[in-house]
Amino acid sequence: MMRYDELRAKGLLDDAVPSSKQVVSLARRAAKDVQTAKATLPVDREWAYTMAAQGMVRAARALVLAEGLRPKGREQVKTVLQVAGGLLPADFLPLMNQLERMRRKSQQFLEAADRPISAYEGEVGLKAAEEFVQRVVQRIEAMDLQRSLL
């Protein structure tokens, strides 16, 4: 597991009692974000891509919270992704890299709507989001075998 002392020292991360309700809510919303992105892709690739990226971030946040960690400060998404990257096994690295690319492109789209997403990029992004959310939810469920998130 990644060392979090530095993030704590910077005031970016706290320990927290995991809230099942909050974790379940985030995981369900992450899955819904991905389904909405899938339905939106044929109509608006950029918005679908942004929703898919947001679903991935929500799933990562659910994992971090399930581990009893709470991000703080202005750059919570960056902290969530750093911590989630440390919690997830090495085979998640390609998905984490894809998530970071998607997050940056989505932010560019939100700030300046002239950033087109190709059909290929949209499909690849959606596929990555589906896999990431599904695998993260399975990982969270494995932490508490009595909990079914979706």
Short mmCIF file of the C-alpha atoms (twelve columns), coordinates in Angstrom:
data_MODEL
# 
_entry.id   MODEL 
# 
loop_
_atom_site.group_PDB 
_atom_site.id 
_atom_site.type_symbol 
_atom_site.label_atom_id 
_atom_site.label_alt_id 
_atom_site.label_comp_id 
_atom_site.label_asym_id 
_atom_site.label_seq_id 
_atom_site.Cartn_x 
_atom_site.Cartn_y 
_atom_site.Cartn_z 
_atom_site.pdbx_PDB_model_num 
ATOM 1   C CA . MET A 1   0.000   0.000  0.000   1 
ATOM 2   C CA . MET A 2   1.171   3.484  -0.845  1 
ATOM 3   C CA . ARG A 3   2.444   5.702  1.986   1 
ATOM 4   C CA . TYR A 4   0.012   8.523  2.669   1 
ATOM 5   C CA . ASP A 5   2.030   10.423 5.294   1 
ATOM 6   C CA . GLU A 6   3.050   13.082 2.791   1 
ATOM 7   C CA . LEU A 7   -0.522  13.700 1.658   1 
ATOM 8   C CA . ARG A 8   -1.643  13.898 5.294   1 
ATOM 9   C CA . ALA A 9   1.204   16.306 6.133   1 
ATOM 10  C CA . LYS A 10  0.109   18.565 3.264   1 
ATOM 11  C CA . GLY A 11  -3.477  18.536 4.574   1 
ATOM 12  C CA . LEU A 12  -4.752  16.695 1.499   1 
ATOM 13  C CA . LEU A 13  -5.863  13.456 3.144   1 
ATOM 14  C CA . ASP A 14  -7.489  12.430 6.424   1 
ATOM 15  C CA . ASP A 15  -8.462  9.143  7.964   1 
ATOM 16  C CA . ALA A 16  -12.215 8.659  8.124   1 
ATOM 17  C CA . VAL A 17  -14.640 6.013  9.275   1 
ATOM 18  C CA . PRO A 18  -15.924 4.416  6.067   1 
ATOM 19  C CA . SER A 19  -19.560 5.269  5.375   1 
ATOM 20  C CA . SER A 20  -21.260 2.370  3.602   1 
ATOM 21  C CA . LYS A 21  -24.087 4.669  2.547   1 
ATOM 22  C CA . GLN A 22  -21.698 7.133  0.907   1 
ATOM 23  C CA . VAL A 23  -19.631 4.389  -0.747  1 
ATOM 24  C CA . VAL A 24  -22.743 2.682  -2.143  1 
ATOM 25  C CA . SER A 25  -24.144 6.010  -3.355  1 
ATOM 26  C CA . LEU A 26  -20.918 6.896  -5.180  1 
ATOM 27  C CA . ALA A 27  -20.556 3.428  -6.705  1 
ATOM 28  C CA . ARG A 28  -24.150 3.421  -7.964  1 
ATOM 29  C CA . ARG A 29  -23.772 6.921  -9.393  1 
ATOM 30  C CA . ALA A 30  -20.510 5.903  -11.083 1 
ATOM 31  C CA . ALA A 31  -22.304 3.014  -12.812 1 
ATOM 32  C CA . LYS A 32  -25.176 5.321  -13.787 1 
ATOM 33  C CA . ASP A 33  -22.703 7.887  -15.184 1 
ATOM 34  C CA . VAL A 34  -21.205 5.207  -17.429 1 
ATOM 35  C CA . GLN A 35  -24.645 4.005  -18.597 1 
ATOM 36  C CA . THR A 36  -25.689 7.588  -19.322 1 
ATOM 37  C CA . ALA A 37  -22.440 8.141  -21.218 1 
ATOM 38  C CA . LYS A 38  -23.149 5.025  -23.281 1 
ATOM 39  C CA . ALA A 39  -26.621 6.303  -24.181 1 
ATOM 40  C CA . THR A 40  -25.272 9.781  -24.959 1 
ATOM 41  C CA . LEU A 41  -22.281 8.713  -27.075 1 
ATOM 42  C CA . PRO A 42  -24.164 8.592  -30.415 1 
ATOM 43  C CA . VAL A 43  -25.586 12.080 -29.799 1 
ATOM 44  C CA . ASP A 44  -22.726 13.980 -28.134 1 
ATOM 45  C CA . ARG A 45  -19.297 12.328 -27.953 1 
ATOM 46  C CA . GLU A 46  -17.659 15.086 -25.917 1 
ATOM 47  C CA . TRP A 47  -20.313 15.107 -23.228 1 
ATOM 48  C CA . ALA A 48  -20.429 11.286 -23.133 1 
ATOM 49  C CA . TYR A 49  -16.638 11.204 -22.725 1 
ATOM 50  C CA . THR A 50  -16.863 13.711 -19.887 1 
ATOM 51  C CA . MET A 51  -19.584 11.682 -18.139 1 
ATOM 52  C CA . ALA A 52  -17.549 8.490  -18.523 1 
ATOM 53  C CA . ALA A 53  -14.506 10.173 -16.973 1 
ATOM 54  C CA . GLN A 54  -16.661 11.476 -14.120 1 
ATOM 55  C CA . GLY A 55  -17.988 7.980  -13.493 1 
ATOM 56  C CA . MET A 56  -14.433 6.694  -13.211 1 
ATOM 57  C CA . VAL A 57  -13.533 9.446  -10.745 1 
ATOM 58  C CA . ARG A 58  -16.631 8.649  -8.647  1 
ATOM 59  C CA . ALA A 59  -15.670 4.962  -8.554  1 
ATOM 60  C CA . ALA A 60  -12.137 5.883  -7.468  1 
ATOM 61  C CA . ARG A 61  -13.565 8.169  -4.755  1 
ATOM 62  C CA . ALA A 62  -15.814 5.319  -3.530  1 
ATOM 63  C CA . LEU A 63  -12.752 3.066  -3.250  1 
ATOM 64  C CA . VAL A 64  -10.770 5.669  -1.333  1 
ATOM 65  C CA . LEU A 65  -13.651 6.248  1.075   1 
ATOM 66  C CA . ALA A 66  -14.187 2.488  1.489   1 
ATOM 67  C CA . GLU A 67  -10.541 2.282  2.591   1 
ATOM 68  C CA . GLY A 68  -11.223 4.830  5.333   1 
ATOM 69  C CA . LEU A 69  -9.475  7.746  3.642   1 
ATOM 70  C CA . ARG A 70  -10.972 11.154 2.859   1 
ATOM 71  C CA . PRO A 71  -9.422  13.636 0.413   1 
ATOM 72  C CA . LYS A 72  -9.360  17.286 1.440   1 
ATOM 73  C CA . GLY A 73  -8.471  20.594 -0.127  1 
ATOM 74  C CA . ARG A 74  -8.865  22.196 -3.510  1 
ATOM 75  C CA . GLU A 75  -7.490  19.409 -5.686  1 
ATOM 76  C CA . GLN A 76  -9.480  16.500 -4.330  1 
ATOM 77  C CA . VAL A 77  -9.712  14.707 -7.675  1 
ATOM 78  C CA . LYS A 78  -5.935  14.695 -7.993  1 
ATOM 79  C CA . THR A 79  -5.644  13.326 -4.441  1 
ATOM 80  C CA . VAL A 80  -8.328  10.689 -5.080  1 
ATOM 81  C CA . LEU A 81  -6.525  9.476  -8.196  1 
ATOM 82  C CA . GLN A 82  -3.162  9.402  -6.433  1 
ATOM 83  C CA . VAL A 83  -4.555  7.384  -3.547  1 
ATOM 84  C CA . ALA A 84  -6.649  5.075  -5.764  1 
ATOM 85  C CA . GLY A 85  -3.567  4.421  -7.890  1 
ATOM 86  C CA . GLY A 86  -1.781  3.272  -4.745  1 
ATOM 87  C CA . LEU A 87  -4.672  1.087  -3.615  1 
ATOM 88  C CA . LEU A 88  -5.239  -0.685 -6.923  1 
ATOM 89  C CA . PRO A 89  -3.033  -3.497 -8.227  1 
ATOM 90  C CA . ALA A 90  -0.471  -2.874 -10.959 1 
ATOM 91  C CA . ASP A 91  -2.764  -4.261 -13.678 1 
ATOM 92  C CA . PHE A 92  -4.950  -1.145 -13.210 1 
ATOM 93  C CA . LEU A 93  -2.129  1.116  -14.404 1 
ATOM 94  C CA . PRO A 94  -3.338  1.293  -18.046 1 
ATOM 95  C CA . LEU A 95  -6.849  2.178  -16.837 1 
ATOM 96  C CA . MET A 96  -5.476  4.795  -14.417 1 
ATOM 97  C CA . ASN A 97  -3.449  6.321  -17.266 1 
ATOM 98  C CA . GLN A 98  -6.548  6.329  -19.483 1 
ATOM 99  C CA . LEU A 99  -8.540  7.953  -16.691 1 
ATOM 100 C CA . GLU A 100 -5.960  10.721 -16.330 1 
ATOM 101 C CA . ARG A 101 -6.050  11.418 -20.087 1 
ATOM 102 C CA . MET A 102 -9.835  11.431 -20.058 1 
ATOM 103 C CA . ARG A 103 -9.965  13.701 -17.034 1 
ATOM 104 C CA . ARG A 104 -7.656  16.260 -18.669 1 
ATOM 105 C CA . LYS A 105 -9.527  16.199 -21.995 1 
ATOM 106 C CA . SER A 106 -12.857 16.479 -20.201 1 
ATOM 107 C CA . GLN A 107 -11.620 19.485 -18.260 1 
ATOM 108 C CA . GLN A 108 -10.475 21.098 -21.516 1 
ATOM 109 C CA . PHE A 109 -13.915 20.431 -23.006 1 
ATOM 110 C CA . LEU A 110 -15.630 22.001 -19.993 1 
ATOM 111 C CA . GLU A 111 -13.419 25.085 -20.176 1 
ATOM 112 C CA . ALA A 112 -13.402 25.505 -23.967 1 
ATOM 113 C CA . ALA A 113 -16.060 23.559 -25.835 1 
ATOM 114 C CA . ASP A 114 -13.991 23.417 -29.046 1 
ATOM 115 C CA . ARG A 115 -12.121 20.221 -28.101 1 
ATOM 116 C CA . PRO A 116 -13.612 17.485 -30.277 1 
ATOM 117 C CA . ILE A 117 -13.522 13.822 -29.283 1 
ATOM 118 C CA . SER A 118 -13.255 11.399 -32.185 1 
ATOM 119 C CA . ALA A 119 -15.627 8.456  -32.482 1 
ATOM 120 C CA . TYR A 120 -12.687 6.141  -31.748 1 
ATOM 121 C CA . GLU A 121 -11.689 8.117  -28.635 1 
ATOM 122 C CA . GLY A 122 -15.272 8.079  -27.420 1 
ATOM 123 C CA . GLU A 123 -15.579 4.316  -27.829 1 
ATOM 124 C CA . VAL A 124 -12.199 3.610  -26.189 1 
ATOM 125 C CA . GLY A 125 -12.992 5.977  -23.323 1 
ATOM 126 C CA . LEU A 126 -16.377 4.412  -22.713 1 
ATOM 127 C CA . LYS A 127 -14.940 0.893  -22.790 1 
ATOM 128 C CA . ALA A 128 -12.233 1.922  -20.284 1 
ATOM 129 C CA . ALA A 129 -14.848 3.542  -18.034 1 
ATOM 130 C CA . GLU A 130 -17.052 0.428  -18.073 1 
ATOM 131 C CA . GLU A 131 -14.116 -1.813 -17.168 1 
ATOM 132 C CA . PHE A 132 -12.729 0.529  -14.523 1 
ATOM 133 C CA . VAL A 133 -16.042 1.072  -12.731 1 
ATOM 134 C CA . GLN A 134 -16.944 -2.612 -12.845 1 
ATOM 135 C CA . ARG A 135 -13.560 -3.728 -11.505 1 
ATOM 136 C CA . VAL A 136 -13.429 -1.066 -8.786  1 
ATOM 137 C CA . VAL A 137 -16.960 -1.930 -7.629  1 
ATOM 138 C CA . GLN A 138 -15.997 -5.625 -7.502  1 
ATOM 139 C CA . ARG A 139 -12.946 -4.700 -5.437  1 
ATOM 140 C CA . ILE A 140 -15.052 -2.679 -2.996  1 
ATOM 141 C CA . GLU A 141 -17.599 -5.495 -2.717  1 
ATOM 142 C CA . ALA A 142 -14.766 -7.934 -1.956  1 
ATOM 143 C CA . MET A 143 -13.839 -5.769 1.039   1 
ATOM 144 C CA . ASP A 144 -17.237 -6.533 2.577   1 
ATOM 145 C CA . LEU A 145 -18.708 -9.719 1.177   1 
ATOM 146 C CA . GLN A 146 -22.120 -8.857 2.615   1 
ATOM 147 C CA . ARG A 147 -22.331 -5.654 0.593   1 
ATOM 148 C CA . SER A 148 -23.604 -5.648 -2.960  1 
ATOM 149 C CA . LEU A 149 -23.198 -2.181 -4.390  1 
ATOM 150 C CA . LEU A 150 -25.134 -2.420 -7.619  1 
# 
